[in-house]
């Protein structure tokens, strides 16, 4: 039987898995990463992930350590201002808005936005530069046995990988998590998100805007210009039935409805990409570590796409795990290291997921009283300068 020896085995080649392979490979560990499906690295290719990811400041620093930021910087759109708009007035009129400017807390932007398909392309290119990283597609994780000194992973083609640490970066339905016997707690909202890109006449001025109304937020995130016109990525959250109705519209009608739902903050919107639909849930694993196993990203936590917290929390997972691995190279994947990882990440994850859950429920609400409370809350937080600055610092997602 074919057996590979390595330090670290990673299941999953999403953005988190590829980043993990680059980070641990750059740090000198031998890495094997597998995924049954090759990553789609062109925007117009079937199966392309048209969502975007906003990397906050701590995440950018981690990408730099992994040798990735130099490949990504030229494609990134800076996020200088986070704007929250309440458009729960009659006929979707704006009742209030608040701008949270990164210059209040930093001399750099809050973060930078990049398309997911492009992230995969540049991350795969980085792995090709690392001789100690083996990336296999067309084969996936099947099962594992955890021993006191190693983990033995069996792949779907029958081959095996003997390693010291197994990293589950294989998404919300993680096979690694299941094999480790770790349960999850899931909350469903009856929501879905449509992701797409638009152009608009008004420049975005590097402002990321969340427009809140019943059903969920409509978020516009700056992208580089598209054919000479200002461009933004959009995440439009709404109920499942409403989402189905939106997806049934032709491009012209959909663009008009999106413009109305955006409260016109960037002027008329024109659809310039395919539309994809994603279910919205919150999910937290009961533990983030097991014998020889560490869970990261959506294998450990899933949340609604609000406040750019999702992948940035995932990179916090990787940062903590890499820091512990470097300190305990001789005990990589052992109980002491993984207990420390659990202690470092699980409480923070549960708190942040609970916070995003509360924000999403408030955004869904169509009750006029709750909408009035949301308006009052936005105004109060914005006017209280020390609290506003503290919230912005927390929102950057730095590990405590």
Beta strands, then each sheet from edge to edge (+ up, - down):
strand 1: 3-5
strand 2: 8-11
strand 3: 31-35
strand 4: 52-56
strand 5: 77-79
strand 6: 81-86
strand 7: 96-101
strand 8: 111-115
strand 9: 133-137
strand 10: 141-146
strand 11: 151-155
strand 12: 160-163
strand 13: 165-168
strand 14: 184-200
strand 15: 207-212
strand 16: 218-226
strand 17: 229-239
strand 18: 269-271
strand 19: 276-285
strand 20: 289-290
strand 21: 293-295
strand 22: 301-302
sheet 1: 1+ 12+ 11- 10+
sheet 2: 9+ 3+ 2+ 13+ 21+ 20-
sheet 3: 4+ 8- 5+
sheet 4: 7+ 6- 15- 16+ 17- 14+ 18-
sheet 5: 7+ 6- 15- 16+ 17- 14+ 19- 22+
end
